[in-house]
Amino acid sequence: MPELIAPTARLHRSWLEAHAEWSPGAHQSGAGMRLAVEEAFATPEVFAAWVGRLREQADPERPLAKGWVHATHWWIVEDGAYVGAIDLRHELNDFLLRAGGHIGYSIRPSARRRGLATWALGAVLPEARALGLDRVLVTCDDDNVASARTIERNGGVLEDTRDTEIGRKRRYWIDL
């Protein structure tokens, strides 16, 4: 049975195994990779510092750099192993409104096609409601049929498909 947990340094080895499944430089939506220095993931101390930054980003009292929004990060764990990540951005800035959305998620390649993304997105929607959001924007690459189905299974209604600075995106709204 999968569960959502706060990022933790104790899953360092499992996270590294999952990360190795991705192509070099591949985007892992919802994983908070922009808060890390990738070359340092193998170092336990630097990995733990990155995990700390992921957890701190949820604190609304903590000031953030210009262009950043507060976000809550969860890791998707199954049988004690890291299988993916999902994050909930507490608000939308211009970039997130155009392309990124409120929620991002990714599943390690070896764990796909088992419904984990659909389950995780469904589990995060009540958290969005608890933040006071009445609807969330969730986007995916135009050619990512699996992600589009994940969003649609959770009530996503396609608003449009548009070209953005990070590629052609389908933009869905989910009423909470």
Salt bridges, closest charged atoms under 4 A:
GLU21 OE2 - ARG108 NH2 2.66
GLU38 OE2 - HIS19 NE2 2.94
GLU56 OE1 - ARG62 NH2 3.17
GLU78 OE1 - ARG114 NH2 2.81
ASP87 OD1 - ARG89 NH2 3.32
ASP141 OD1 - LYS169 NZ 2.42
ASP142 OD2 - ARG168 NE 3.73
ASP142 OD1 - ARG170 NE 3.28
GLU159 OE1 - ARG171 NH1 2.22
ASP160 OD2 - ARG162 NH2 2.60
ASP160 OD1 - ARG171 NH1 3.15
ASP163 OD1 - ARG168 NH1 3.20
GLU165 OE2 - ARG98 NH2 2.51
